[in-house]
């Protein structure tokens, strides 16, 4: 029993170190990508959109440094791929921890009959809460939800793009603050995200009154929210307005956005 718990503690420590290392690498990548994008004109920062390097007559544009922009975009795309790989590693590690916890619980239940004479142990198998603190766990889970929601709904996004060219939709709200434990936090929305579609609302019909109506009619129901985020690009997240420990039904602060 002592050997088993020692092994579990070693695994816990190893997983904690791996997770913190991956999270640091993820954060560093996002900072590096943002710094690179800040060096090029806004019209070229969306790497999901085909760049326009020629003028209306088909000649190379003289008002931009084409080579520098192309090289920067190339670096950004490579870093974005690294970012996706890091997120998959984090997902795999978290899933492994949850699975191991489930196996440990099953093993404890299976051994109950053979340990009837032993006193109940007060020690618990390592859990995800032992590997990271509560705030780190919430941040990681929020990031994973956004990443997995984006991956799971990629096909849906492709269908939507066939109907609506997302590049023609303009952001109309900026998320400048997210409150921990709120519905927005649980949906994977992050500070800095740009809203380009909120339910049926776009920049063409947006208004505070319409947003209030959509939220009011969708309490405890999913609202598809399409956001634009660097470096990931477009994402469709599912936001469920509901009461929580804080104010309002969303738990985020919005400000009007314009280029």
N, C-alpha and C positions, 0 to 999 in steps of 0.2 A: 504493500500500500504506500509506504514511504517512497519507494522507487518510482511508483506511478505518479505521485504528486510532484516529485522532483522533476520528472520528465515533463509534466504539464507546465510547470513553472518555467522551465527552459524554453519550451515551445512558445509560451506566452511572451517571454522576454524577446525571443527572436522575432516573433510576429510584430511586436511593438516597434522594434528597431526598423524592420522592413517597411512597416506602414508609415512611420515618420519620415523615413528616407524617401519613399515614393511621394508622399505629400509635399516634401520640400522640393523635389524635382519637378513636380507638377506646378507648384507655385512659381518656381524659377523660370519654367518654360513660358508661363503666361506673361510674366513680366518681360521676358526677352522678346516675345512675340509683339507685345504692346509697344515696346520701344522701337522695334523695327517698323511697325505700321505707322508710328508717329513721324517717321522720317520721309514718308512718301505722301503725295496729295491724297485727299479724302476719296476721290473717285476711283483710286486704285487699291484701297485698303480691303475691300471685300474680295477675297481670293476665290470665292465661288462664282464671281461674275467675270465674264471675259473682258479683258482690258482693251481699250481703244487707243492704239498707238498711232493711228493715221488720221489725217483730217478728212473733211468731206470730199476732197478730190483724190484721196487714196495715197497721199504723200505722208512720210513720217512727220509727226508733229514737231515743230521747232520750239514749242513752249515748255517742253518737259525733257528730262534726262531719261530717255527710253531705256538705255542699258542699265542704269542704276535702279530704276523702278522694277525692271524685269528680274534683276538679280535679287533684289530685296524680296519680291513676291515669291521667288523660288525658295529662298531661305525660310520664309514664313510657312510655306506649304510643307517643307520638310519638318519644321518644328511642330506644325499642327499634327502631322502623322506621328511624331514622337509623343505628343500630348495624348493622342488617342490610345497609343500603346500603353502609356503610363496608367491611364484610366482603366484599361482592361486588366492590368496587373493588380490595381487596387481592388477592382471588383472581384478578381479571383481570390485574393487574399481574404477579403471580407467573407466571401462565400465559404471559404475553407474553414474560417474560424467558426461561423455559424454551424456548419456541418459537424465539425468536431465537438462543439458543445452539445449538439443533438445526440451524437453517438455516445458521449460521456453520460448523458442522462439515461439513455437506453441501457447502457452497461450497468449503471447503478441499479436500475429497476430489475434487470435480469439476475443480479447477484443478491437480491433481497432475501431469497429463500435460504441461501447458504450462510447468511450472516445474522440469523435471528438472535443469536446470543451476544452479538457485539453491540456496544453502545453506539447510538447514533453519532455520526461525526459532524462536527460543526463546520468543518472546512468545505468549501465549494470548489467545483471544477472551474478553471479559469474561464472567464467570459469576455465578451467584447468590451465590457465596461472596465475590465482589468487591463486591457491593452491600451486604450486611450481614455482620456477623461470625457466628461459628458459633452462639453463644447466641441472638442475635436471630433467626437463621434457624430454629433449633429451636422457639423460642417461637411464631414466626409460623406455621410448618408445623403445630404442635400445635393452634393456634387454628383454622387453616383446616380441619384434619381434623375437628375437632369441628363446625365450621360446616357443612362439606360433608356429613358423615355425617348431621347432623340434617336437612339439606335433602333428601338422597337417600332418607332413610328416613321422610319425612313421611307418605307413603301407608301405610307399614307401621305407623307410630304410630297413624294414624287407624283402621286395622283393629284394632289392639290396644285402642284406646279403646272400640271397639264391644264388645269382649269384657270388658275390664277398665277400669273408670273409674279413671284414674291418680290422680285427686284423692282417692280413697278409700284409696290406699296411703300409708303413713306412712314418712318417711325413717328409716332405722335405723343408718346409718353416715355420718360426716362425713369427707371427704378433707381432712386438714389439712396434708399435705405430698406433693409429687410430686418424684421424682428425675429429673434430666435424662437422657435416653437410655434410660429404662426402658420396659417394655411399657405401663405406664399413661400415660406421657408420649406415647408413639407413638400410643396410642388416642385422644388428645385430652382425656383426663381432666385436670381442673384442681383446684388447691387451693381448697377452699370448696364443691366439688360435694357434693350430698347423694345418697346411693344409696337408691333406693326399690325397686329390683329388681336382683338379681344372679343371672343365670341363672334358676333356678327358685325362688330364695329371696326372700321378702318379709318385712315386719315380723312377719307372722303365724307364720312358721316359722324365722326367722333364728336362727343360733347360730354361734359361731366354728368349731365342729366341722364344721357343714354347709358353711361357706364353704371350709374347708380341703379338704373332700372334692370340692367343685365344681372348685376350682383344680387339685387333684391329677389329677382325671379329664379335665381340659381342657388339659393341657400341649400347646402348639403348636396348639391349636384355639380357635376364636372363642367367647367368652362374651358374650352380649348383656347389656349393663349399662344399665339405665335410670336416668338421674340427673336431678336437678332443679337448675337453675342460674339465678341472676339475672344479667342480665335475660332470658335466652333462654327460660327455662321448661324443659319436659321435653325430654330428648334420649335417643336410644338409640345407644350407642356399642358398638363391637366390641373387646373386650379379649382379647388372646392371651397367656396365661401362658407364659413361657419363661425360659430362663437368659439372663442379660445380665451386664454388667460389675459390677453391684452385688449386694446381698443379696436373697434371695427370688426369687419368680417374677413379682411384680407391679410392684415399684418404687414403692410408695406407702405412706403411713402412714394408718391408719384409726382413728377413735375412735368409740365408741358415741354415737348421737345421740338426743335426745329433746327435744320442744318445752318 
